[in-house]
Amino acid sequence: MATAAIDSGAQARGNTRFFTIMAFVMSFVIVAGFSLNLAMGRSSFAVPLPYHLHGAVFMSWIGIYLGQHLTASSGNWALHAKFGKIAYLWVPLMVAFGTMIMIVVARRTGGPFFFHVSEFLWSNLMTLWCFGGLAFWALRRRRYTGWHRRLMLCAMAILTGPGLGRLLPLPLLIPNAWTITILVTMIFPVIGMIADKRSMGRVHPAYWWGLGIYAAVFLVSLALAYSPFGIGVTKSVIAGTPGAERPMEAFLPPGFSM
């Protein structure tokens, strides 16, 4: 049995190709979304400092995440462990800066017009915190490679939302733009499940836990966002700011065109 356990661990460590490919695909989606917005003039670098700080922290995470997979692919486990130590510090930093930017955006603009303001604030914050929880759990399970990689994939899938939101025609998907975006991010763990089924004949429980927690957090966030309590909190956050001047519901601005 000891020999079988060792063989299983070695096999898990050697099976890096799929997770490395997925890491690059998810990272590409995020970068492509923001790059497309810049190229089309939908966004610019002429924004307040919090946007730049948030962008620097989150784009740095992509480098850390890819570094983890590249070092695993090359078998450089010592350097891989060092990236893991950086991640321990970076994940809380991302949650902090992500929370900051959600509040800043809600107050500055009320969020993108194709999202309900309360939905944007509550669900964004709660899924961000879900990312933090799953990523930290993955780091704590780093000795168990099967759990570690799959939980981290589920966590990273959450971060593809902003990239996908800039690639999808969300104005045409009102009033379900937010829900559709979240559902699309869940495709990545589902792909992992399919890969597990094909390679091992079963789905690793890390996917069920990771995707299940993500889905549950999302549903709870929607319930809170549209509840009287959630609406009240959102209104108090944006009160007296430009974000309070737009409609609470998703809408198409006058004269809008794709």
C-alpha positions in Angstrom: 0.0 0.0 0.0 2.9 2.3 0.8 4.3 1.7 -2.7 0.9 2.4 -4.3 0.7 5.7 -2.4 4.1 6.7 -3.6 3.3 5.8 -7.1 0.0 7.7 -6.9 1.8 10.8 -5.6 4.5 10.6 -8.3 1.8 10.2 -11.0 -0.1 13.3 -9.6 3.0 15.4 -9.7 3.8 14.3 -13.2 0.4 15.1 -14.6 1.0 18.8 -15.1 0.2 19.4 -18.8 -3.5 19.8 -18.5 -3.3 22.2 -15.5 -0.6 24.2 -17.2 -2.7 24.6 -20.4 -5.7 25.6 -18.3 -3.6 28.1 -16.4 -2.6 29.8 -19.7 -6.1 29.6 -21.2 -7.6 31.4 -18.2 -4.8 33.9 -18.0 -5.2 34.6 -21.7 -9.0 35.2 -21.3 -8.4 37.8 -18.5 -5.6 39.7 -20.5 -7.6 39.5 -23.8 -10.7 41.0 -22.2 -8.9 44.0 -20.8 -6.7 44.4 -23.9 -9.8 44.4 -26.2 -11.5 47.1 -24.1 -8.4 49.3 -24.4 -8.1 48.7 -28.1 -11.7 49.6 -28.7 -11.5 52.7 -26.5 -14.0 51.4 -24.0 -11.5 52.0 -21.2 -8.2 53.9 -20.7 -5.4 54.4 -18.2 -6.9 57.8 -17.3 -8.5 56.6 -14.1 -7.9 57.3 -10.4 -5.0 55.7 -8.5 -7.0 52.8 -6.9 -7.7 51.4 -10.4 -3.9 51.2 -11.1 -3.1 49.7 -7.8 -5.8 47.1 -8.2 -4.6 46.3 -11.8 -1.0 45.9 -10.7 -1.9 43.5 -7.9 -4.2 41.4 -10.0 -2.0 41.2 -13.1 0.9 40.3 -10.8 -1.2 37.4 -9.6 -1.4 36.1 -13.2 2.4 36.0 -13.2 2.5 34.2 -9.9 -0.1 31.7 -11.0 1.6 30.9 -14.3 5.0 30.7 -12.5 3.5 28.0 -10.2 2.5 25.9 -13.2 5.7 26.5 -15.2 7.9 25.4 -12.3 5.7 22.4 -11.8 5.9 21.5 -15.5 9.7 21.7 -15.3 9.9 19.7 -12.1 11.5 22.6 -10.2 9.6 22.0 -7.0 11.9 24.1 -4.9 11.0 27.2 -6.9 7.4 26.1 -7.1 7.3 26.2 -3.3 8.7 29.7 -3.3 5.9 30.9 -5.6 3.5 29.2 -3.1 4.9 31.3 -0.3 4.4 34.5 -2.4 0.8 33.4 -3.0 0.2 33.2 0.7 0.8 36.9 0.9 -0.7 37.8 -2.5 -4.2 36.2 -2.0 -5.1 38.4 1.0 -3.7 41.4 -0.9 -5.9 40.7 -3.8 -9.0 40.3 -1.6 -8.2 43.7 0.1 -7.5 45.6 -3.2 -10.4 43.9 -4.9 -12.8 44.9 -2.2 -11.5 48.4 -2.4 -12.0 48.7 -6.2 -15.5 47.3 -6.1 -16.5 50.1 -3.6 -14.6 52.7 -5.6 -16.3 51.7 -8.9 -19.8 51.5 -7.3 -19.4 55.0 -5.9 -17.8 56.5 -9.0 -20.1 55.0 -11.7 -22.5 52.5 -10.1 -20.7 49.8 -12.0 -21.2 48.8 -15.7 -24.6 49.9 -16.9 -25.5 46.3 -18.0 -25.4 45.2 -14.3 -27.8 46.0 -11.5 -25.8 48.1 -9.0 -26.6 46.0 -6.0 -25.9 42.8 -8.0 -22.6 44.2 -9.1 -21.5 45.2 -5.6 -22.7 42.2 -3.6 -22.0 39.4 -6.0 -18.6 40.8 -7.0 -17.5 41.1 -3.4 -18.8 37.7 -2.4 -17.3 35.8 -5.3 -14.0 37.7 -4.8 -14.0 36.5 -1.2 -14.9 33.0 -2.4 -11.8 33.2 -4.6 -9.7 34.1 -1.6 -11.1 31.2 0.4 -10.7 28.6 -2.3 -7.1 29.8 -3.1 -6.1 29.7 0.6 -7.6 26.3 0.9 -5.6 25.1 -2.1 -2.4 26.5 -0.6 -3.2 24.7 2.7 -3.6 21.4 0.7 -0.4 21.8 -1.3 0.9 18.5 0.0 -2.1 16.8 -1.6 -1.4 17.6 -5.3 -4.8 16.5 -6.6 -6.7 18.8 -4.2 -4.2 21.6 -4.5 -4.3 21.9 -8.3 -8.1 21.5 -8.7 -9.0 23.9 -5.9 -6.6 26.5 -7.3 -8.2 26.0 -10.8 -11.7 26.6 -9.3 -10.4 29.7 -7.6 -8.7 31.1 -10.8 -11.9 30.4 -12.8 -13.6 33.1 -10.6 -11.1 35.7 -11.7 -11.9 35.1 -15.4 -15.2 36.9 -14.9 -13.9 40.4 -15.6 -12.0 39.2 -18.7 -15.1 37.3 -20.0 -17.3 40.3 -19.2 -15.3 42.3 -21.6 -15.4 39.7 -24.3 -19.1 38.8 -24.1 -21.8 41.1 -25.6 -23.2 41.8 -22.2 -25.4 44.8 -23.1 -27.4 42.4 -25.3 -27.8 40.1 -22.3 -29.6 42.5 -20.0 -31.1 41.7 -17.5 -29.2 38.4 -17.2 -25.7 39.7 -18.1 -24.2 39.0 -14.6 -25.6 35.5 -14.3 -24.5 34.5 -17.7 -21.0 35.8 -17.0 -20.7 33.7 -13.8 -22.1 30.6 -15.6 -19.4 31.0 -18.3 -16.6 31.1 -15.7 -17.9 27.8 -14.4 -17.0 26.2 -17.7 -13.4 25.9 -16.6 -14.0 23.6 -13.6 -16.4 21.6 -15.7 -13.7 21.1 -18.3 -11.5 19.8 -15.4 -14.2 17.4 -14.4 -14.5 16.1 -17.9 -10.7 15.7 -18.1 -10.8 13.8 -14.8 -13.5 11.5 -16.0 -11.6 10.6 -19.1 -8.3 10.1 -17.5 -9.3 8.6 -14.1 -12.8 7.3 -14.7 -14.1 9.6 -11.9 -14.3 13.3 -10.9 -11.9 14.3 -8.1 -13.9 15.6 -5.1 -12.0 18.8 -5.1 -14.0 19.9 -8.2 -17.3 19.1 -6.5 -16.3 21.1 -3.4 -14.7 24.0 -5.3 -17.5 24.4 -7.9 -20.2 23.6 -5.4 -18.9 26.3 -3.0 -18.6 28.8 -5.8 -22.2 28.1 -7.0 -23.5 28.4 -3.5 -21.8 31.7 -2.8 -23.1 33.1 -6.1 -26.7 32.1 -5.3 -26.5 33.6 -1.8 -24.9 36.8 -3.2 -27.9 37.2 -5.6 -30.4 36.6 -2.8 -28.6 39.3 -0.7 -28.2 41.7 -3.5 -31.9 41.8 -4.3 -33.1 41.6 -0.7 -34.3 44.8 1.1 -31.3 44.5 3.3 -28.9 44.2 0.4 -30.5 47.1 -1.5 -30.3 49.2 1.6 -26.6 48.5 2.1 -25.9 49.2 -1.5 -27.8 52.6 -1.3 -25.9 53.5 1.8 -22.5 52.7 0.1 -23.2 54.9 -2.9 -25.2 57.6 -1.2 -24.1 61.1 -2.2 -21.8 59.8 -5.0 -22.1 59.8 -8.8 -22.9 56.1 -8.6 -26.2 56.9 -6.9 -27.3 59.0 -9.9 -27.7 56.1 -12.3 -30.7 53.7 -12.2 -30.3 50.8 -9.8 -31.4 48.4 -12.5 -29.4 47.4 -15.5 -30.2 49.7 -18.5 -29.1 50.8 -22.0 -27.8 54.4 -22.1 -29.6 56.6 -24.6 -28.0 56.3 -28.1 -26.0 53.2 -27.1 -24.7 51.1 -29.9 -22.3 48.1 -29.9 
